[in-house]
């Protein structure tokens, strides 16, 4: 792997590590006495979740970097890995004391993954067109 190709992988690894370490570190690795995850919610809470800018921005950026690392031909694999990461983050939040595991938090993440892969593929296409 050439040095320029290492940059997207390093950035993706760093962002993934940050996403997965945030909850355990903020909880000082204190484990919840009883694992808990909020599954149900009112329709207003679901709507509020969809508009969660922090989730939308962070998972859009993570997906763009993942597509950059995996390459556009493997964008489906990048999407799968980021979906796995969003699930792991929620599982962590179920386990660690300061976490707020909510099934509805995955909704803006999935929307952001769609936005991220679309942006990454669009930029890659524009770059290829300009190079031709």
Secondary structure, DSSP 8 states (H G I E B T S, - for coil): --HHHHHHHHHHHHHHHHHHHHHHHHTTT-B-SS---B----HHHHHHHHT-HHHHHHHHHHHHHHHHHH-GGGHHHHHHHHHHHHHHHHHHHHHBTT---BTTHHHHHHHHHHHHHHHHHHHHHHHHHHH-
